Amino acid sequence: MASCTPAQPRTAALGGMFAMAAGIGVGRFIYTPILPPMVEALGLSKSAAGLIASANFSGYLCGALLATAARLPGSRRAWLLAALLASGLSTGGMGFATSVPSFLALRFIGGVASAWVLILASALVLERLAQAGRTGLAALHFAGVGIGITVSAIVVAGLLATDFAWPALWFGGGALSLVALLAVWGFIPDPAEPPPAPGQLGRAPPTPALRRMIAAYGLFGFGYVITATFLVAIVRTTPAIRPLEPVIWVVVGLSATPSVAFWAWLARRPGSLGGIPTAFALANLVAAAGVLASVAWPSTPGILLAAMLVGGTFMGQTALGLMRARELTTGDPRRAIALMTGSFGLGQIIGPVFAGAAYDHLGSFAFASVAAAVVLVAAAILARR
């Protein structure tokens, strides 16, 4: 398959779906359902667990900034396949690791790979959809994150139910990623022609509106990631809802799958409820309610509501934030994307470390979750101004 003609946009979107499922849904987020049995078996503290999560987000930050700024020699498709291979191998390699430093190194590599998958797959797929006039299929591309979360959560739950130890859970995730790699290889072709040369990278300082959006994006990164990292751990440590542990991350994935399409639709609506800033602000408020529900309502309805609200917003918030940055930028948007990515990455790095330390001192995720909800409300206010 040498080119992707306008008659093939759905094939390209399917390839993007598999790439996002492997690189993000599995590569970044499979840590959440594996975390509780892994911590229990190895006797890790919540601080160590948060540090391992932050290593992945640090790698994501470094990878995203590098991929945004660098000119890559050769085929972008080849780089994408290499990133997917690195993601699968670093995920599976976690099952062989035996120490915190090795966990940190592997999760950092996985974070770099996830960022490259996100940026390269989106560049290849969204270009083809634009050429074909089928930009609406971008929702299928981004739905891969929720699909990857769902499938990997089902695999982890199945392996746990059959008494496999925590290393097998990582092996299962690595195997899923490598299977998805084969699908991406088949569905996403090399570009038919070189991509357009980028415009001059603007060096003007960000406008006040863009500065507010950058700050709001960083607050969002901090606010969502605490629940996204420790939701399954919250379920495991709460006796009333512990039976939900095998399914709670599946609920997050199922809620995430259609979320980009919904929030993009809301952003396109005319009137007071439309527009990207309003949609982003509403998504942050919904996410804040979900974060609070995870600790304030320790019951089956409460934790399911938390999973649906957080799962149903974080990918929409991610997409809307980058859409808003492009809207506020003239010319080549890479610098704005780099600034947004840096702010978001810092929030993600700080969040798990803060929550893990707070748990070790207070014996609960309540304080960290309330702080995260307040930060999400602040992000909504900044974005809507």
Protein Blocks (a to p, Z undefined) as FASTA:
>chain_A
ZZdcfklmmmmmmmmmmmmmmmmmmmmmmmmmmmmmmmmmnopafklmmmmmmmmmmmmm
mmmmmmmmpccehjfklmmmmmmmmmmmmmmmmmmpcbfklmmmmmmmmmmmmmmmmmmm
mmmmmmmmmmnopamlmmmmmmmmmmmmmmmmmmmmmmmmnopafklmmmmmmmmmmmmm
mmmmmmmccdfbdcdddddddfbdcdfklmmmmmmmmmmmmmmmmmmmmmmmmmmmmmkl
mmmmmmmmmmmmmmmmmmmmmmmmmmmpgcjkgcjklmmmmmmmmmmmmmmmmmmmgcfk
lmmmmmmmmmmmmmmmmmmmmmmmmmmpghjfklmmmmmmmmmmmmmmmmmmmmmmmmmm
nopaklmmmmmmmmmmmmmmmmmZZ
